[in-house]
Amino acid sequence: MPITLTNLQASRPLHVPLSSGVTLRLSPGQTSGALPDVEISDNPKVEKLAGQGLIDVRPSKPASSGRASAAKSAKGAKGARSTTTAAKRAAPGRATRRATAGRAADQPSTGS
């Protein structure tokens, strides 16, 4: 069952070590995405943080339409970023145009 972690501190970020070896950084009041429950099971550091009242561990709410919807959302977000990147590549700045023009002029012609 997936779980979420919430940083209950109001003043500073919190680094939560997970069982897989990954460290999760949570800003004040931030809630993590859904994590597998094996990430916190038998994890003394997470238990200590929860016991001190620094984090809140709760079951994650299941997605209403399943994984397919999440995959489509992620794909749409990637598409938006790649469109922006493609637009930047299509319209290079003046410095790039000058450098390209200079390289073309410096190369010897191979014509007859």
N, CA, C and O atoms as a GROMACS GRO file, in nm:
protein
  448
    1MET      N    1   0.085  -0.117   0.000
    1MET     CA    2   0.000   0.000   0.000
    1MET      C    3   0.090   0.124   0.000
    1MET      O    4   0.176   0.137   0.087
    2PRO      N    5   0.071   0.215  -0.094
    2PRO     CA    6   0.154   0.335  -0.100
    2PRO      C    7   0.129   0.427   0.020
    2PRO      O    8   0.019   0.432   0.076
    3ILE      N    9   0.233   0.499   0.057
    3ILE     CA   10   0.223   0.594   0.170
    3ILE      C   11   0.276   0.730   0.124
    3ILE      O   12   0.343   0.740   0.021
    4THR      N   13   0.245   0.833   0.202
    4THR     CA   14   0.302   0.966   0.180
    4THR      C   15   0.363   1.015   0.310
    4THR      O   16   0.318   0.979   0.419
    5LEU      N   17   0.465   1.097   0.298
    5LEU     CA   18   0.531   1.158   0.414
    5LEU      C   19   0.511   1.309   0.405
    5LEU      O   20   0.523   1.368   0.298
    6THR      N   21   0.482   1.372   0.520
    6THR     CA   22   0.464   1.517   0.526
    6THR      C   23   0.559   1.574   0.630
    6THR      O   24   0.566   1.523   0.742
    7ASN      N   25   0.631   1.680   0.593
    7ASN     CA   26   0.718   1.751   0.686
    7ASN      C   27   0.631   1.842   0.772
    7ASN      O   28   0.564   1.931   0.721
    8LEU      N   29   0.633   1.819   0.903
    8LEU     CA   30   0.550   1.899   0.994
    8LEU      C   31   0.625   2.019   1.050
    8LEU      O   32   0.566   2.099   1.122
    9GLN      N   33   0.753   2.032   1.019
    9GLN     CA   34   0.830   2.148   1.067
    9GLN      C   35   0.789   2.271   0.987
    9GLN      O   36   0.756   2.262   0.869
   10ALA      N   37   0.793   2.385   1.053
   10ALA     CA   38   0.757   2.509   0.986
   10ALA      C   39   0.880   2.593   0.951
   10ALA      O   40   0.868   2.694   0.882
   11SER      N   41   0.997   2.552   0.999
   11SER     CA   42   1.111   2.640   0.984
   11SER      C   43   1.219   2.595   0.885
   11SER      O   44   1.290   2.680   0.831
   12ARG      N   45   1.233   2.466   0.860
   12ARG     CA   46   1.344   2.424   0.774
   12ARG      C   47   1.312   2.293   0.703
   12ARG      O   48   1.223   2.219   0.744
   13PRO      N   49   1.387   2.266   0.594
   13PRO     CA   50   1.365   2.141   0.523
   13PRO      C   51   1.412   2.021   0.605
   13PRO      O   52   1.490   2.034   0.699
   14LEU      N   53   1.363   1.906   0.567
   14LEU     CA   54   1.394   1.783   0.639
   14LEU      C   55   1.440   1.678   0.538
   14LEU      O   56   1.379   1.662   0.432
   15HIS      N   57   1.548   1.609   0.572
   15HIS     CA   58   1.600   1.502   0.488
   15HIS      C   59   1.563   1.370   0.552
   15HIS      O   60   1.604   1.341   0.664
   16VAL      N   61   1.485   1.289   0.478
   16VAL     CA   62   1.436   1.162   0.530
   16VAL      C   63   1.505   1.048   0.456
   16VAL      O   64   1.485   1.031   0.336
   17PRO      N   65   1.588   0.969   0.526
   17PRO     CA   66   1.653   0.855   0.460
   17PRO      C   67   1.554   0.740   0.442
   17PRO      O   68   1.490   0.698   0.538
   18LEU      N   69   1.543   0.689   0.321
   18LEU     CA   70   1.452   0.579   0.292
   18LEU      C   71   1.530   0.447   0.291
   18LEU      O   72   1.652   0.448   0.283
   19SER      N   73   1.460   0.338   0.299
   19SER     CA   74   1.522   0.205   0.306
   19SER      C   75   1.602   0.170   0.180
   19SER      O   76   1.695   0.090   0.188
   20SER      N   77   1.567   0.227   0.066
   20SER     CA   78   1.637   0.198  -0.058
   20SER      C   79   1.771   0.268  -0.067
   20SER      O   80   1.848   0.243  -0.160
   21GLY      N   81   1.800   0.357   0.028
   21GLY     CA   82   1.924   0.433   0.026
   21GLY      C   83   1.907   0.574  -0.027
   21GLY      O   84   2.000   0.655  -0.018
   22VAL      N   85   1.791   0.605  -0.082
   22VAL     CA   86   1.762   0.738  -0.133
   22VAL      C   87   1.722   0.827  -0.017
   22VAL      O   88   1.654   0.783   0.075
   23THR      N   89   1.764   0.954  -0.022
   23THR     CA   90   1.724   1.050   0.080
   23THR      C   91   1.618   1.142   0.020
   23THR      O   92   1.640   1.202  -0.085
   24LEU      N   93   1.506   1.154   0.086
   24LEU     CA   94   1.395   1.237   0.041
   24LEU      C   95   1.404   1.372   0.111
   24LEU      O   96   1.409   1.378   0.234
   25ARG      N   97   1.405   1.482   0.033
   25ARG     CA   98   1.409   1.616   0.091
   25ARG      C   99   1.269   1.674   0.087
   25ARG      O  100   1.207   1.683  -0.019
   26LEU      N  101   1.220   1.713   0.204
   26LEU     CA  102   1.087   1.773   0.214
   26LEU      C  103   1.100   1.914   0.269
   26LEU      O  104   1.156   1.934   0.377
   27SER      N  105   1.048   2.011   0.197
   27SER     CA  106   1.043   2.149   0.245
   27SER      C  107   0.941   2.158   0.357
   27SER      O  108   0.860   2.067   0.372
   28PRO      N  109   0.942   2.266   0.436
   28PRO     CA  110   0.843   2.278   0.543
   28PRO      C  111   0.700   2.269   0.491
   28PRO      O  112   0.661   2.343   0.401
   29GLY      N  113   0.622   2.177   0.546
   29GLY     CA  114   0.484   2.158   0.508
   29GLY      C  115   0.463   2.076   0.381
   29GLY      O  116   0.350   2.049   0.343
   30GLN      N  117   0.570   2.037   0.315
   30GLN     CA  118   0.559   1.963   0.188
   30GLN      C  119   0.524   1.817   0.212
   30GLN      O  120   0.568   1.757   0.310
   31THR      N  121   0.443   1.761   0.123
   31THR     CA  122   0.405   1.621   0.128
   31THR      C  123   0.467   1.551   0.008
   31THR      O  124   0.463   1.601  -0.104
   32SER      N  125   0.524   1.434   0.033
   32SER     CA  126   0.588   1.358  -0.074
   32SER      C  127   0.482   1.299  -0.166
   32SER      O  128   0.363   1.300  -0.135
   33GLY      N  129   0.528   1.247  -0.277
   33GLY     CA  130   0.440   1.170  -0.365
   33GLY      C  131   0.421   1.032  -0.304
   33GLY      O  132   0.473   1.003  -0.196
   34ALA      N  133   0.346   0.949  -0.371
   34ALA     CA  134   0.322   0.814  -0.321
   34ALA      C  135   0.452   0.734  -0.321
   34ALA      O  136   0.523   0.730  -0.422
   35LEU      N  137   0.481   0.672  -0.209
   35LEU     CA  138   0.600   0.588  -0.193
   35LEU      C  139   0.557   0.447  -0.156
   35LEU      O  140   0.456   0.429  -0.088
   36PRO      N  141   0.631   0.346  -0.200
   36PRO     CA  142   0.598   0.211  -0.156
   36PRO      C  143   0.623   0.198  -0.006
   36PRO      O  144   0.717   0.258   0.047
   37ASP      N  145   0.539   0.122   0.063
   37ASP     CA  146   0.552   0.111   0.209
   37ASP      C  147   0.682   0.043   0.251
   37ASP      O  148   0.722   0.057   0.367
   38VAL      N  149   0.749  -0.030   0.161
   38VAL     CA  150   0.876  -0.093   0.197
   38VAL      C  151   0.985   0.010   0.221
   38VAL      O  152   1.087  -0.020   0.284
   39GLU      N  153   0.965   0.134   0.173
   39GLU     CA  154   1.064   0.240   0.195
   39GLU      C  155   1.073   0.282   0.341
   39GLU      O  156   1.176   0.334   0.384
   40ILE      N  157   0.968   0.260   0.418
   40ILE     CA  158   0.972   0.301   0.559
   40ILE      C  159   0.958   0.184   0.656
   40ILE      O  160   0.979   0.202   0.776
   41SER      N  161   0.924   0.065   0.606
   41SER     CA  162   0.908  -0.048   0.697
   41SER      C  163   1.046  -0.088   0.752
   41SER      O  164   1.143  -0.096   0.677
   42ASP      N  165   1.052  -0.112   0.880
   42ASP     CA  166   1.176  -0.147   0.950
   42ASP      C  167   1.285  -0.043   0.928
   42ASP      O  168   1.402  -0.078   0.915
   43ASN      N  169   1.248   0.084   0.924
   43ASN     CA  170   1.344   0.193   0.906
   43ASN      C  171   1.347   0.273   1.036
   43ASN      O  172   1.257   0.354   1.060
   44PRO      N  173   1.448   0.252   1.121
   44PRO     CA  174   1.451   0.319   1.251
   44PRO      C  175   1.458   0.471   1.243
   44PRO      O  176   1.408   0.540   1.332
   45LYS      N  177   1.519   0.525   1.138
   45LYS     CA  178   1.530   0.670   1.126
   45LYS      C  179   1.395   0.734   1.097
   45LYS      O  180   1.362   0.839   1.152
   46VAL      N  181   1.316   0.670   1.012
   46VAL     CA  182   1.181   0.721   0.983
   46VAL      C  183   1.094   0.709   1.109
   46VAL      O  184   1.018   0.800   1.141
   47GLU      N  185   1.107   0.596   1.179
   47GLU     CA  186   1.031   0.578   1.303
   47GLU      C  187   1.067   0.685   1.406
   47GLU      O  188   0.979   0.735   1.477
   48LYS      N  189   1.195   0.719   1.415
   48LYS     CA  190   1.239   0.820   1.510
   48LYS      C  191   1.183   0.958   1.473
   48LYS      O  192   1.135   1.030   1.560
   49LEU      N  193   1.188   0.994   1.341
   49LEU     CA  194   1.134   1.122   1.297
   49LEU      C  195   0.983   1.130   1.322
   49LEU      O  196   0.932   1.235   1.362
   50ALA      N  197   0.913   1.020   1.299
   50ALA     CA  198   0.768   1.018   1.324
   50ALA      C  199   0.740   1.026   1.473
   50ALA      O  200   0.646   1.094   1.514
   51GLY      N  201   0.822   0.958   1.555
   51GLY     CA  202   0.803   0.962   1.700
   51GLY      C  203   0.828   1.101   1.759
   51GLY      O  204   0.767   1.139   1.858
   52GLN      N  205   0.919   1.177   1.696
   52GLN     CA  206   0.948   1.313   1.742
   52GLN      C  207   0.846   1.414   1.690
   52GLN      O  208   0.849   1.531   1.728
   53GLY      N  209   0.756   1.369   1.605
   53GLY     CA  210   0.653   1.458   1.551
   53GLY      C  211   0.704   1.547   1.439
   53GLY      O  212   0.644   1.651   1.411
   54LEU      N  213   0.814   1.509   1.375
   54LEU     CA  214   0.870   1.590   1.266
   54LEU      C  215   0.809   1.555   1.131
   54LEU      O  216   0.802   1.639   1.042
   55ILE      N  217   0.764   1.428   1.116
   55ILE     CA  218   0.698   1.388   0.991
   55ILE      C  219   0.568   1.316   1.022
   55ILE      O  220   0.551   1.259   1.130
   56ASP      N  221   0.479   1.319   0.926
   56ASP     CA  222   0.352   1.248   0.936
   56ASP      C  223   0.352   1.142   0.827
   56ASP      O  224   0.373   1.173   0.710
   57VAL      N  225   0.327   1.018   0.866
   57VAL     CA  226   0.323   0.906   0.771
   57VAL      C  227   0.177   0.865   0.756
   57VAL      O  228   0.112   0.828   0.854
   58ARG      N  229   0.126   0.871   0.632
   58ARG     CA  230  -0.014   0.836   0.606
   58ARG      C  231  -0.024   0.750   0.481
   58ARG      O  232   0.060   0.759   0.392
   59PRO      N  233  -0.128   0.668   0.475
   59PRO     CA  234  -0.152   0.594   0.351
   59PRO      C  235  -0.184   0.692   0.238
   59PRO      O  236  -0.252   0.792   0.259
   60SER      N  237  -0.136   0.662   0.120
   60SER     CA  238  -0.160   0.747   0.005
   60SER      C  239  -0.300   0.722  -0.048
   60SER      O  240  -0.350   0.609  -0.043
   61LYS      N  241  -0.364   0.826  -0.097
   61LYS     CA  242  -0.496   0.811  -0.157
   61LYS      C  243  -0.478   0.750  -0.295
   61LYS      O  244  -0.395   0.797  -0.373
   62PRO      N  245  -0.553   0.644  -0.327
   62PRO     CA  246  -0.539   0.582  -0.459
   62PRO      C  247  -0.587   0.676  -0.569
   62PRO      O  248  -0.682   0.752  -0.550
   63ALA      N  249  -0.520   0.671  -0.684
   63ALA     CA  250  -0.561   0.752  -0.798
   63ALA      C  251  -0.693   0.700  -0.850
   63ALA      O  252  -0.716   0.580  -0.854
   64SER      N  253  -0.781   0.791  -0.889
   64SER     CA  254  -0.915   0.752  -0.931
   64SER      C  255  -0.915   0.677  -1.064
   64SER      O  256  -0.998   0.588  -1.083
   65SER      N  257  -0.825   0.710  -1.156
   65SER     CA  258  -0.828   0.645  -1.286
   65SER      C  259  -0.708   0.555  -1.310
   65SER      O  260  -0.691   0.506  -1.422
   66GLY      N  261  -0.626   0.533  -1.212
   66GLY     CA  262  -0.518   0.436  -1.223
   66GLY      C  263  -0.390   0.491  -1.285
   66GLY      O  264  -0.373   0.611  -1.301
   67ARG      N  265  -0.303   0.397  -1.319
   67ARG     CA  266  -0.171   0.432  -1.371
   67ARG      C  267  -0.176   0.497  -1.508
   67ARG      O  268  -0.093   0.583  -1.538
   68ALA      N  269  -0.269   0.458  -1.591
   68ALA     CA  270  -0.274   0.513  -1.726
   68ALA      C  271  -0.289   0.664  -1.723
   68ALA      O  272  -0.226   0.734  -1.802
   69SER      N  273  -0.371   0.714  -1.633
   69SER     CA  274  -0.390   0.858  -1.623
   69SER      C  275  -0.262   0.927  -1.578
   69SER      O  276  -0.227   1.033  -1.630
   70ALA      N  277  -0.192   0.869  -1.481
   70ALA     CA  278  -0.067   0.927  -1.433
   70ALA      C  279   0.038   0.927  -1.544
   70ALA      O  280   0.114   1.023  -1.557
   71ALA      N  281   0.042   0.821  -1.622
   71ALA     CA  282   0.138   0.814  -1.732
   71ALA      C  283   0.107   0.920  -1.837
   71ALA      O  284   0.199   0.982  -1.890
   72LYS      N  285  -0.020   0.942  -1.866
   72LYS     CA  286  -0.057   1.046  -1.963
   72LYS      C  287  -0.021   1.184  -1.910
   72LYS      O  288   0.026   1.268  -1.987
   73SER      N  289  -0.041   1.208  -1.782
   73SER     CA  290  -0.007   1.337  -1.724
   73SER      C  291   0.143   1.361  -1.731
   73SER      O  292   0.186   1.471  -1.765
   74ALA      N  293   0.221   1.259  -1.700
   74ALA     CA  294   0.366   1.273  -1.705
   74ALA      C  295   0.413   1.297  -1.848
   74ALA      O  296   0.503   1.377  -1.872
   75LYS      N  297   0.351   1.227  -1.944
   75LYS     CA  298   0.388   1.244  -2.084
   75LYS      C  299   0.354   1.384  -2.130
   75LYS      O  300   0.430   1.445  -2.205
   76GLY      N  301   0.238   1.436  -2.087
   76GLY     CA  302   0.200   1.572  -2.124
   76GLY      C  303   0.295   1.674  -2.067
   76GLY      O  304   0.327   1.773  -2.134
   77ALA      N  305   0.342   1.653  -1.944
   77ALA     CA  306   0.435   1.748  -1.884
   77ALA      C  307   0.567   1.746  -1.957
   77ALA      O  308   0.628   1.851  -1.978
   78LYS      N  309   0.614   1.628  -1.997
   78LYS     CA  310   0.739   1.620  -2.071
   78LYS      C  311   0.724   1.687  -2.207
   78LYS      O  312   0.816   1.754  -2.254
   79GLY      N  313   0.609   1.669  -2.270
   79GLY     CA  314   0.587   1.731  -2.400
   79GLY      C  315   0.592   1.882  -2.392
   79GLY      O  316   0.644   1.947  -2.483
   80ALA      N  317   0.541   1.940  -2.284
   80ALA     CA  318   0.542   2.084  -2.268
   80ALA      C  319   0.685   2.135  -2.256
   80ALA      O  320   0.720   2.239  -2.312
   81ARG      N  321   0.768   2.062  -2.182
   81ARG     CA  322   0.907   2.103  -2.167
   81ARG      C  323   0.983   2.089  -2.297
   81ARG      O  324   1.060   2.178  -2.333
   82SER      N  325   0.962   1.980  -2.368
   82SER     CA  326   1.037   1.959  -2.492
   82SER      C  327   0.996   2.062  -2.597
   82SER      O  328   1.078   2.101  -2.680
   83THR      N  329   0.870   2.107  -2.596
   83THR     CA  330   0.827   2.210  -2.690
   83THR      C  331   0.902   2.338  -2.663
   83THR      O  332   0.945   2.406  -2.756
   84THR      N  333   0.918   2.374  -2.536
   84THR     CA  334   0.991   2.494  -2.499
   84THR      C  335   1.136   2.482  -2.542
   84THR      O  336   1.193   2.577  -2.595
   85THR      N  337   1.197   2.365  -2.518
   85THR     CA  338   1.335   2.343  -2.557
   85THR      C  339   1.349   2.350  -2.708
   85THR      O  340   1.445   2.408  -2.759
   86ALA      N  341   1.254   2.290  -2.781
   86ALA     CA  342   1.259   2.292  -2.926
   86ALA      C  343   1.248   2.436  -2.978
   86ALA      O  344   1.315   2.471  -3.075
   87ALA      N  345   1.165   2.516  -2.915
   87ALA     CA  346   1.151   2.656  -2.956
   87ALA      C  347   1.281   2.732  -2.936
   87ALA      O  348   1.318   2.816  -3.018
   88LYS      N  349   1.351   2.704  -2.827
   88LYS     CA  350   1.479   2.771  -2.802
   88LYS      C  351   1.582   2.729  -2.906
   88LYS      O  352   1.662   2.811  -2.952
   89ARG      N  353   1.581   2.601  -2.944
   89ARG     CA  354   1.676   2.553  -3.044
   89ARG      C  355   1.646   2.610  -3.181
   89ARG      O  356   1.738   2.635  -3.260
   90ALA      N  357   1.518   2.630  -3.212
   90ALA     CA  358   1.479   2.679  -3.343
   90ALA      C  359   1.518   2.826  -3.361
   90ALA      O  360   1.540   2.870  -3.474
   91ALA      N  361   1.525   2.902  -3.254
   91ALA     CA  362   1.556   3.043  -3.262
   91ALA      C  363   1.683   3.073  -3.182
   91ALA      O  364   1.674   3.126  -3.071
   92PRO      N  365   1.802   3.040  -3.236
   92PRO     CA  366   1.925   3.065  -3.161
   92PRO      C  367   1.952   3.213  -3.146
   92PRO      O  368   1.904   3.294  -3.226
   93GLY      N  369   2.028   3.248  -3.046
   93GLY     CA  370   2.061   3.388  -3.021
   93GLY      C  371   2.159   3.441  -3.124
   93GLY      O  372   2.211   3.365  -3.206
   94ARG      N  373   2.186   3.572  -3.119
   94ARG     CA  374   2.278   3.634  -3.214
   94ARG      C  375   2.417   3.573  -3.207
   94ARG      O  376   2.481   3.552  -3.310
   95ALA      N  377   2.465   3.546  -3.086
   95ALA     CA  378   2.600   3.493  -3.070
   95ALA      C  379   2.614   3.359  -3.142
   95ALA      O  380   2.718   3.332  -3.202
   96THR      N  381   2.512   3.276  -3.137
   96THR     CA  382   2.517   3.146  -3.204
   96THR      C  383   2.518   3.166  -3.355
   96THR      O  384   2.592   3.097  -3.425
   97ARG      N  385   2.437   3.258  -3.404
   97ARG     CA  386   2.434   3.282  -3.548
   97ARG      C  387   2.568   3.335  -3.597
   97ARG      O  388   2.617   3.292  -3.702
   98ARG      N  389   2.630   3.426  -3.522
   98ARG     CA  390   2.760   3.481  -3.561
   98ARG      C  391   2.865   3.371  -3.564
   98ARG      O  392   2.944   3.363  -3.658
   99ALA      N  393   2.865   3.286  -3.462
   99ALA     CA  394   2.964   3.180  -3.456
   99ALA      C  395   2.946   3.084  -3.573
   99ALA      O  396   3.045   3.038  -3.631
  100THR      N  397   2.823   3.054  -3.609
  100THR     CA  398   2.797   2.965  -3.721
  100THR      C  399   2.841   3.029  -3.852
  100THR      O  400   2.903   2.963  -3.935
  101ALA      N  401   2.812   3.155  -3.871
  101ALA     CA  402   2.851   3.226  -3.993
  101ALA      C  403   3.003   3.234  -4.002
  101ALA      O  404   3.059   3.219  -4.111
  102GLY      N  405   3.070   3.257  -3.891
  102GLY     CA  406   3.216   3.265  -3.890
  102GLY      C  407   3.279   3.133  -3.927
  102GLY      O  408   3.378   3.131  -4.001
  103ARG      N  409   3.225   3.024  -3.879
  103ARG     CA  410   3.279   2.892  -3.911
  103ARG      C  411   3.265   2.864  -4.060
  103ARG      O  412   3.355   2.805  -4.121
  104ALA      N  413   3.154   2.903  -4.120
  104ALA     CA  414   3.132   2.878  -4.262
  104ALA      C  415   3.232   2.958  -4.346
  104ALA      O  416   3.279   2.909  -4.449
  105ALA      N  417   3.263   3.080  -4.305
  105ALA     CA  418   3.357   3.163  -4.378
  105ALA      C  419   3.499   3.114  -4.364
  105ALA      O  420   3.578   3.130  -4.456
  106ASP      N  421   3.535   3.053  -4.251
  106ASP     CA  422   3.670   3.006  -4.227
  106ASP      C  423   3.703   2.878  -4.302
  106ASP      O  424   3.820   2.849  -4.323
  107GLN      N  425   3.604   2.802  -4.342
  107GLN     CA  426   3.629   2.675  -4.408
  107GLN      C  427   3.664   2.699  -4.555
  107GLN      O  428   3.600   2.780  -4.622
  108PRO      N  429   3.765   2.626  -4.605
  108PRO     CA  430   3.800   2.645  -4.746
  108PRO      C  431   3.691   2.588  -4.836
  108PRO      O  432   3.625   2.490  -4.802
  109SER      N  433   3.674   2.651  -4.950
  109SER     CA  434   3.570   2.602  -5.040
  109SER      C  435   3.623   2.478  -5.114
  109SER      O  436   3.742   2.469  -5.146
  110THR      N  437   3.534   2.386  -5.139
  110THR     CA  438   3.573   2.262  -5.207
  110THR      C  439   3.519   2.259  -5.348
  110THR      O  440   3.520   2.154  -5.413
  111GLY      N  441   3.471   2.372  -5.396
  111GLY     CA  442   3.410   2.377  -5.530
  111GLY      C  443   3.516   2.371  -5.639
  111GLY      O  444   3.635   2.384  -5.612
  112SER      N  445   3.472   2.351  -5.763
  112SER     CA  446   3.563   2.337  -5.876
  112SER      C  447   3.607   2.469  -5.932
  112SER      O  448   3.684   2.473  -6.028
   0.00000   0.00000   0.00000
